[in-house]
Amino acid sequence: MAKLLLVAPTCNGEDVGEAWVAFQWARRLGERHDVTLLTYHKKGATPAARQLSNVKIVEWSEPPVLGRAERLNSILKPGYIPFYYRARRWIRQALTDGMRFDIVHQPVPVAMRYPSPAANLGLPLVIGPVGGGLNTPPGFVGEDGSSPWYTRLRNLDRHRLRWDPLLRGTYGSADCVLGIARYVEEQLSAVPVRRFEVMSETGIDVMPPPIVKSGQSGPVKLLYAGRLIRTKGARDIINAMALLRDLPVELAIVGDGPDRGACEALIASLGLSERVSLLGWRPKDELPGFYRQADVFVFPSYREPGGNVALEAMSFSLPLVVVDRGGPGSATSDLCAIKLGISTPDALAVDIADAVRRLVVSPALRVRMGAASYAHATQTALWSSKLDRMDSIYADLMNNGRVRS
């Protein structure tokens, strides 16, 4: 058991996104190690101290006003600056007071644009899983008009990794950087990283029973689950559906976001309202029902940093259609996913339609790929395997630290 200092500016098991990711790490690491968590408490949220009984909590209140514009706040994180200085001051004082930590691990923010308050303080440091910074493919530039202006600030990430001394200091001094997919190593090429490992930012507790769908009748059901923003490709699936009018296939879109209006208009203009259903946002506990009803998971996001949604779909024995870029391409194999190239919207719609056609006309292929998905998720997505790997990484870093000292 290690004495672990966990740094997570947001941590809430009742929330979504990074707050939920950090909570998963804190809860599970607390089952194996002596964990102290440094975090913020957001106004109106349940404090982490009331959600995590197996972790020591140091929790500051988030400065007022900062959390009002939720999506803007999630990208810019203005509260991170005061958190950085509070946490760094706390760590320095704790070390002065004689407190001992074997490892510092900062799992969030996932984006590689935030320096760690634990960098260069003499403690073995693990950063991540981190990701992001993918640019928009040239053929899709100009397609993102429905997204808020501040989402384009993500394009500055690579420049910051090259020129920001605090950010370079964090990644250059980290003893291990976890990347959510292989592309992250390339993103960090401007920084001399000591050790790099690929690991998704979250995982699956228990695999559901395998699902075998053979001898079924009726339409083949496609499923998309995710936020409705242009980069995630919902529009491209809808355009592909217009090329599949000769086949018995239906599409369910679960999610909401700024691209919903464009999706609604596209469905109406193509006359697809009887074959495409926009189901809106649904609670997380309802998603398994949608996965079980589906025959194929289609997620052609062309700027998706992580592969969590692909892992989730694979755990329900679904064959996938994904873009071979970023997280989903890295999280899947050719046995369980048809991976598409990316060039232009028109070409992507044609490629999605061709992939779906292959799966619709061959029930045997769907069954075979679904079984491969389940096996792949079992091997790569379980929290128990992920934590075993983390224990090994922690042990290596602790042993290396003893050798250096």
N, C-alpha and C positions, 0 to 999 in steps of 0.2 A: 504493500500500500504506500503510495506516494503522498507527500504533503503538496497539494496542488492549489495554486492560485489561479482562479478562472476570471478573466476580464471580459465582461460583456455589457456594454452600455445599455442594452435593451434585453430584457429577459422576462417573458410572460407566457405561460402555457395556455392562457385563455385568448391570446392574440394570434395573429397570423404572421407570415413572413419571418424576418430575422429574429423577432422577439420569441416566436415559437421555436425556431431552430436553436437559439441559445438555451431555451428552457430544456429542450431534449438533451443537449450536451450536459447541462448542469445536473439534471436529475440522474442521468445514467452514470456519469462520472462519480457522482456522490455515492453510488452503490458500490463502487470499487475503491475509492480513494478518500483521503481526508481533504475535502474541498472547501476553500474560502472563495466566495464570489463577490466581485466588485461590480455594482450595477447601479442603474437609475430606477427610480420609481416614477412612472408617468401618472399625472393627475387623473383620477377616476378609475385607474386600474388596480387590481388586487396586488398588493406588495409581494415581491418574490419571497420574502420571509414567511408569508402565509401559504405559499404554494410549495416550498421546498423544505421539507423537514429534515433532510439528511445532509444539508449544506449550511456552513456558516455564511451569513449574509452581511455585507457592508453595502448599505443602500442609501443613496442620496436622492433627494427630490429633484426631478427635472425642472430646470428654470421655467417660470410661467411664460405663456404665449407661444413657446417654441413648437408645441405639438398641434397647433390649430390647423394648419394646412398639411394634412396627413401625407399626401403623395409627395409634395415638395419636401416635407420634413424627412421622408424616407430616403430621398436621394441626396439632399444637401447635408442633412444631419447637423443643423446649427448647434444642437445641444452637445455634440461630441467635443467641442473645444473646451467648455468648462469641465466636462467629464474627464478629458485627458489630463488636465492639470490637477483636478481633485485626486484622481486615481494615482497619478505619478507621485504626488505629495504623500499620499497614504502609504504607498509601497516604500518610499524612502524612509518615512518615519517608522514603519513596521520593522524594517531591517535595522535601523538605528536602535530600536527597542529590543533587538535580539530575536525577533520572530524569524523562523526558518521555513523556507519553501524549497522543495526539490525541483519544481517545474512551474513555469508560468505558461498558461495556454489561453490565447485570445481567439475564440471561434468566430466572433462577429465584431465589426461589420464584414460582410462577405466581399464587398467591393474593395478593390486594392487602391484606395485613395485616402486611407486614414492611418496615421502613425500610431504605434502602440505606446501607451504610457509606461510599459515595462521594458522598452528597448534600452539596451546599454546600461542596465543596472546590475549586471553581474549575475543574473539568474538565467538558467537555461530557458529559452523562449521558443514556443511553438505558435505559429500564426496560421489561422485557417481552420477549415477549408475556405479558401478565397477564390474569387473568379470575377468575371465581368471584363469590361473593356473591349468587347468585340465591336468592330465597326459594322456599319450597314454595307452590304454588298453593293457595288457600283450600280447594278441594274435596278436597285430598289431605292436609290437616293431620290428624294422628292415624293416618295409614297407615304411618308409618315406625317402627313398634315394634321391628323386627328390627335396626335400626342401633344401634351403641354410643352411649352418652350424649354422648360428646365430639364427635360429628359435628355436634351442634346448636350448637356454639360458632361455626360458620360464620355463624350469624345475627347475630353481633356485628360482622361486617366493615363494614357500612355505617356503624354508629355510630363505629367507630374512624376511618374516613376523614373523618368530620366533626369529631371531637374530639381525636384523638391528634396532638400537635404534631410528633413525629418523622415520623409517617406522612404528614401533610399537607406537611411540609417536603420529603420525598422526591419526592412527585408534583408539588408546586408548583414545585420547582426543576429538575425533570428537563427537559432540552431536547426530549425526545421520549418519549412513552409509546406502546408498542405494545399493542393490545388484541386478544385472540384472537377477538373478534366485536364487532359494532357495539354490543351492549348495554353493553359495558364503558364506553363514553363516557358513557352515562347514569349508570352507577354512580359515575363520577368527577365528577359534576356539582357536588358540594360543594367541589371543589378546582379552582382556576383552572389548568388544564393548558395548557402553551404550544403543544404540537403533539401530535396524536393520529393514529395510523395503525392500520388493521386488518391483522393478520397472524397466521396460525395458529402455534402454538408449535413445530411440527415440520413435516416435509414428506416427499416421496417422492423417492428418488434417481433411479430410472429407471422409467418407466411399463411395466408388463407388456404383452405384445401384447393388442390388443383382442379381446374375446370376443363372438361373435355366437351366440346360442342360438335358432335358428329350426328349426321342424320337429321339435321334441322331443316325446317321448311320456312317459307316466308322471306321477307326482305333481309338482306345483310345490313346489320346496324353498325354504322360508324360512330365513333365518339371523339369529340374534342373537349378537353377540360383545361381551362386556364383563363387568365385575364384577357379581355378583348382589347388588345393594343395591336397596332399594325404589324409589328415585328414578329408576332407569334403565329401569323399565317392563317387565321380563321377565314379571311377574305379569299385566300388562295384555295382553300378547301371548297368554299361555296362555288367559286368559278369552276373547279374541277367537277363538282356535281352537275353542272350544266353540260358537261361532256359525257355524262354517264346516264343519260335519259333512257337508254335502251336496256339498262340493267335494273334489277330489283334491289335498290340500295337506298337507305335512309341515313340522315346525319343528325345527331344530337349535339348541340353546342352548349356546354355548361360553363358559365362564367359571365362576367360583366366588365365594363370598362369603356374608355373614351371612343373605341372603335365600334361600339354597338350600333350606333346610328348608320354608319357606313355599311355594316353587315345587313341590317334590316333593309336598307335601300337596295342593296345588291340582290338579296333574296327576292324582293318584289319585282325588280326589273328583269330578272331571269325567270320569273314564274316558278319558283321553287318552294313556295310556302307549304305545299303538301308533303315535301320530301325533306325539308330542313327545318329543325326546331331550335329556336333560341330560348333556352331554358333559364337564363339569368344566373345570378349567383346562388349557390346552394351551400348550406353548412357542410363542414368537412365530414361529419358523420353520415351524410347522405351519399357521398361519393362512391363508397363501395357498391351501392345498389346500381349506379350507372355503369360501373365497370363490369359488374356481373351480367348486365343486360346486353352489353356491347359484344360485337364480333371482331372488330378491328379498331385499334386506337390510332388516330391520325393527328400528328402534332408537328406541322412543318414550320416551326419557329426557326428563323434564320439568324437570330442573334440571342439565342438562349444560353445563358452562362452555365446553368447546372442541369443535371439529369434526373432530378427527383421525380418529376411527373412520369418520365419513362420507366423508372424503377417501379413506381406504384402500379402502372398499367401492366408491366410484366408480371408482377406478383399475382395478377388476376388472369394469368394465362392468355394474354392478348397478343396477337401479332401486331407489329407497329409499322407505321409509315412516318419517317422522320427525315429532316434535312441533316446531311452528314457534315455538321458544323457545330462547334460548341459542345454543350453538355449532352444533349440527347444522342448525338453521333458517338460520343465517347462512352456513354453508359450502356449502349446496346451492342449486339454483335450482328453479323450478317445472317446468322441462323434465325434470329428472332425479329429482325427489322429489315424493311426495304429502305435503304438509305439513298436519299436523293441529292443530286448536285444542285447548285444554286447559281442562276444567271440573271433571269428577268422574271417578272410576275407571270407573263404569259407562258413562259417555258415551265415555270414551277407548277402552274395549274395543269398543264398537259402531263407533266411527270407524276403528279399526285393521281390524276385520273388513270394513267397507265398502271401505276402500282396498285391502286384499289381494284382495277379491273382484274389483274392477276389473282388477287385474293378472292374476289367475288366469284369468279368462274371456277375456282378450285377449292372446294371445301377441305380436301385432303391437305393442301398447302397451309390453309389457316390452322388446321389441327396440329400439323407438324411444327409450324412456327410458334403457335401458342405454347406447346410443350417446351420448346427451346427457350421461350421467354421465361417460363416458370423456373426452369433449371438455372438460367442465367441470374435471375433475381435471387434465388436461393444461395447462389455462390457469392454474390457481390453486394447484396443490399441489406443483409441482416445486421441489426445493431450489435448482436453478440460478436460477430466476426470483426466488425469495425472497432469495437472496444478492445478486442484481443490485439489487434494491430496497434492501437494507441498504447496499450500497456507495453508492447515491445518497443515502440518508439521512445516512450518515456524512459524505460529501463536503459536503452542505449545512451540517451542523452545524460542520464544521471551517472552512468558508469564513465562516460567520457569526461564529465565534469570532475569526477574523483581523480581520474588519471591526470588531468590538467593541473589540479591543485596539488 
